[in-house]
Amino acid sequence: MSEPRDEEQPAEGATQRLPVLQQETDNGGGADRSESPAADEPPPGPEDEGEPEGRFWSARRVPAGIVALLLLGLTGLFLYDIVSVRAGRPGMYWRRELAEQLAERPLDDTWVLVGAGVAALLGLWLLILAATPGLRDVLPMRRRHAGVRAGLHRDAAASALRDRAMEVAGVQAARVRVRRRRADVRAVSHFRELDDVQTELDDVLSDAVRGLGLSRPPSLSVRVRRPGRKG
């Protein structure tokens, strides 16, 4: 004869619902539905630009790798030559010849000037790479979150603007080129008045540029023409 159970025990392997804890208000009766202030704030709209974002900086891996390899090779050669001289052997021929040429040739010699010009150009190139951000094809977007930065490629922005331009009635073809400061749009209209198409394109593309979310929206340059004659 089985003993009665005070409480029903769930069967083995069955799903058991866990109790839900609710935080009651001081007045009692209802759950506290208050949320953080950030949850009640609406997301920033496209007009909330804030401070403009700077460009993305390139890692410059290829120039840095080339310079590192050249320095490593020159350092290895000079170190080998120093060790060879310390061991009682004569110095390398190329170093002795270079030292003699530098000592005998005047400063206005052609090869001296050519070598100095090449070294100056190489140094100027390295300084420009160090002082400029690079990544000109990536347009910085407005920052929505503090720890997140986003960028839009120029080709992607041009494709988006071209798709919007093709939605305008009367536009047969469109070509868009997006630069850092300006977006050039060249459209071909096969019907409708050119002024009407131009006005509608200006409105549609201005809205499209704002919708891209760029930190520095480019200015628009729109031109509309008729298709050329065949033959």
C-alpha positions as CSV (number, residue, x, y, z in Angstrom):
1,M,0.0,0.0,0.0
2,S,1.6,3.3,-1.1
3,E,1.9,6.2,1.3
4,P,0.0,9.4,0.3
5,R,2.1,12.3,-0.9
6,D,1.7,15.8,0.6
7,E,2.8,17.5,-2.6
8,E,2.8,16.3,-6.2
9,Q,6.4,15.5,-7.3
10,P,7.1,16.1,-11.0
11,A,7.8,12.9,-12.9
12,E,11.4,12.3,-13.8
13,G,12.4,14.0,-17.0
14,A,9.3,16.2,-17.1
15,T,9.6,20.0,-17.6
16,Q,9.0,22.0,-14.5
17,R,8.0,25.7,-14.6
18,L,10.1,27.9,-12.4
19,P,8.5,30.6,-10.3
20,V,8.6,34.1,-11.6
21,L,9.9,36.8,-9.3
22,Q,8.3,40.2,-9.7
23,Q,9.4,43.4,-8.0
24,E,6.4,45.1,-6.5
25,T,6.0,48.8,-6.1
26,D,5.7,50.6,-2.8
27,N,2.0,50.9,-3.3
28,G,1.7,47.2,-3.9
29,G,-0.3,45.2,-6.4
30,G,1.7,45.7,-9.6
31,A,5.1,44.9,-10.9
32,D,7.7,47.5,-11.3
33,R,7.9,48.2,-15.0
34,S,10.4,51.0,-14.8
35,E,13.3,50.7,-17.3
36,S,16.6,52.5,-17.7
37,P,16.4,56.0,-19.2
38,A,18.3,54.9,-22.2
39,A,15.6,52.4,-23.1
40,D,12.9,55.2,-23.2
41,E,15.0,57.4,-25.5
42,P,14.2,57.1,-29.2
43,P,17.1,56.2,-31.4
44,P,18.9,59.1,-33.0
45,G,17.5,60.2,-36.2
46,P,19.4,60.9,-39.4
47,E,19.7,64.6,-38.6
48,D,21.5,64.0,-35.3
49,E,24.9,64.3,-36.8
50,G,26.9,65.3,-33.7
51,E,30.6,65.8,-34.1
52,P,32.1,64.8,-37.5
53,E,34.2,61.6,-37.4
54,G,37.7,61.5,-38.7
55,R,38.9,59.3,-41.5
56,F,40.1,55.7,-40.9
57,W,43.9,55.3,-40.7
58,S,45.6,52.6,-42.8
59,A,47.9,50.1,-41.2
60,R,50.5,50.7,-44.0
61,R,51.6,47.1,-43.8
62,V,53.3,46.9,-47.2
63,P,55.5,50.1,-46.8
64,A,56.3,49.1,-43.3
65,G,57.2,45.6,-44.3
66,I,59.5,46.9,-47.1
67,V,61.3,49.3,-44.9
68,A,61.7,46.7,-42.2
69,L,63.2,44.2,-44.6
70,L,65.6,46.8,-46.1
71,L,66.8,47.9,-42.6
72,L,67.2,44.3,-41.6
73,G,69.3,43.5,-44.6
74,L,71.5,46.5,-44.3
75,T,72.0,45.9,-40.5
76,G,72.9,42.3,-41.2
77,L,75.5,43.2,-43.8
78,F,77.1,45.9,-41.6
79,L,77.1,43.5,-38.6
80,Y,78.8,40.8,-40.7
81,D,81.4,43.2,-41.9
82,I,82.2,44.5,-38.4
83,V,82.5,40.9,-37.1
84,S,84.8,40.0,-40.1
85,V,87.0,43.0,-39.5
86,R,87.2,42.2,-35.7
87,A,88.2,38.6,-36.7
88,G,91.3,40.0,-38.6
89,R,89.8,39.7,-42.1
90,P,89.6,42.5,-44.6
91,G,86.4,44.4,-44.8
92,M,83.9,43.7,-47.6
93,Y,84.8,45.1,-51.0
94,W,81.6,47.0,-51.6
95,R,82.0,48.9,-48.3
96,R,85.6,49.9,-49.0
97,E,84.7,50.9,-52.5
98,L,81.8,53.0,-51.3
99,A,83.9,54.7,-48.7
100,E,86.6,55.6,-51.4
101,Q,84.0,56.9,-53.8
102,L,82.3,59.1,-51.2
103,A,85.8,60.4,-50.1
104,E,87.0,61.2,-53.7
105,R,83.8,62.4,-55.5
106,P,82.8,66.0,-55.1
107,L,79.4,67.0,-53.9
108,D,78.3,68.3,-57.3
109,D,79.0,65.0,-58.9
110,T,76.1,63.6,-60.9
111,W,75.9,60.2,-59.1
112,V,76.1,62.0,-55.7
113,L,73.2,64.2,-56.6
114,V,71.2,61.3,-58.0
115,G,71.7,59.3,-54.8
116,A,70.8,62.3,-52.6
117,G,67.7,62.9,-54.7
118,V,66.5,59.3,-54.4
119,A,67.1,59.3,-50.6
120,A,65.2,62.5,-50.2
121,L,62.3,61.2,-52.3
122,L,62.2,58.0,-50.3
123,G,62.3,60.0,-47.0
124,L,59.5,62.3,-48.2
125,W,57.4,59.4,-49.2
126,L,57.8,57.8,-45.8
127,L,56.9,61.1,-44.1
128,I,53.7,61.4,-46.2
129,L,52.7,57.9,-45.4
130,A,53.2,58.5,-41.7
131,A,51.3,61.8,-41.6
132,T,48.3,60.9,-43.8
133,P,45.5,58.5,-42.8
134,G,45.0,56.7,-46.1
135,L,41.9,54.5,-46.8
136,R,40.4,57.2,-49.0
137,D,37.8,54.8,-50.3
138,V,36.2,54.4,-46.9
139,L,33.8,57.2,-45.9
140,P,33.3,57.6,-42.1
141,M,29.8,57.3,-40.8
142,R,28.1,59.0,-37.9
143,R,28.8,57.4,-34.6
144,R,25.7,55.9,-33.0
145,H,27.5,54.1,-30.1
146,A,30.5,55.2,-28.2
147,G,32.7,52.2,-28.8
148,V,31.6,51.5,-32.4
149,R,32.9,53.1,-35.6
150,A,31.5,52.4,-39.0
151,G,32.5,53.3,-42.5
152,L,31.0,53.0,-46.0
153,H,32.9,52.2,-49.1
154,R,32.6,54.7,-52.0
155,D,31.5,52.1,-54.4
156,A,28.7,51.0,-52.1
157,A,27.5,54.6,-51.6
158,A,27.6,55.1,-55.4
159,S,25.6,51.9,-56.0
160,A,23.0,53.1,-53.4
161,L,22.6,56.5,-55.0
162,R,22.4,55.0,-58.5
163,D,19.6,52.7,-57.4
164,R,17.7,55.6,-56.0
165,A,18.3,57.6,-59.2
166,M,17.0,54.8,-61.4
167,E,13.7,54.9,-59.4
168,V,12.9,58.4,-60.8
169,A,10.5,58.3,-63.7
170,G,12.1,59.2,-67.0
171,V,15.7,58.2,-66.0
172,Q,17.0,55.7,-68.5
173,A,20.6,55.4,-67.2
174,A,22.6,56.9,-64.4
175,R,26.3,57.0,-63.5
176,V,27.4,58.0,-60.0
177,R,30.8,58.8,-58.7
178,V,31.2,59.5,-55.0
179,R,34.2,61.4,-53.7
180,R,35.1,62.6,-50.3
181,R,33.4,66.0,-50.7
182,R,31.1,65.6,-53.7
183,A,28.9,63.1,-55.4
184,D,28.7,63.5,-59.2
185,V,25.5,62.1,-60.8
186,R,25.1,61.9,-64.6
187,A,21.7,60.8,-65.7
188,V,20.1,60.2,-69.1
189,S,16.4,60.9,-69.5
190,H,14.5,59.6,-72.5
191,F,11.1,61.2,-71.7
192,R,9.7,64.0,-69.4
193,E,11.1,67.5,-69.3
194,L,14.7,67.7,-68.2
195,D,14.0,70.4,-65.6
196,D,11.4,68.1,-64.0
197,V,13.7,65.2,-63.9
198,Q,16.5,67.4,-62.6
199,T,14.3,68.7,-59.7
200,E,13.1,65.3,-58.7
201,L,16.6,63.8,-58.8
202,D,17.8,66.6,-56.6
203,D,15.1,65.9,-54.0
204,V,15.5,62.1,-54.2
205,L,19.2,62.0,-54.1
206,S,19.5,64.6,-51.3
207,D,17.3,62.4,-49.2
208,A,19.4,59.4,-50.2
209,V,22.6,61.1,-49.2
210,R,21.2,61.9,-45.7
211,G,20.0,58.3,-45.4
212,L,23.6,57.0,-46.0
213,G,24.5,58.2,-42.4
214,L,27.8,59.7,-43.4
215,S,29.7,61.9,-41.0
216,R,30.4,64.4,-43.7
217,P,27.7,64.1,-46.4
218,P,29.0,65.0,-49.8
219,S,27.5,67.8,-51.9
220,L,25.5,66.8,-54.9
221,S,26.3,67.6,-58.5
222,V,23.4,66.3,-60.8
223,R,23.3,66.7,-64.5
224,V,20.6,65.3,-66.8
225,R,20.8,65.0,-70.6
226,R,19.0,63.4,-73.5
227,P,20.4,60.1,-75.0
228,G,22.6,60.5,-78.0
229,R,21.5,59.8,-81.4
230,K,22.2,56.2,-82.7
231,G,24.2,55.8,-85.8
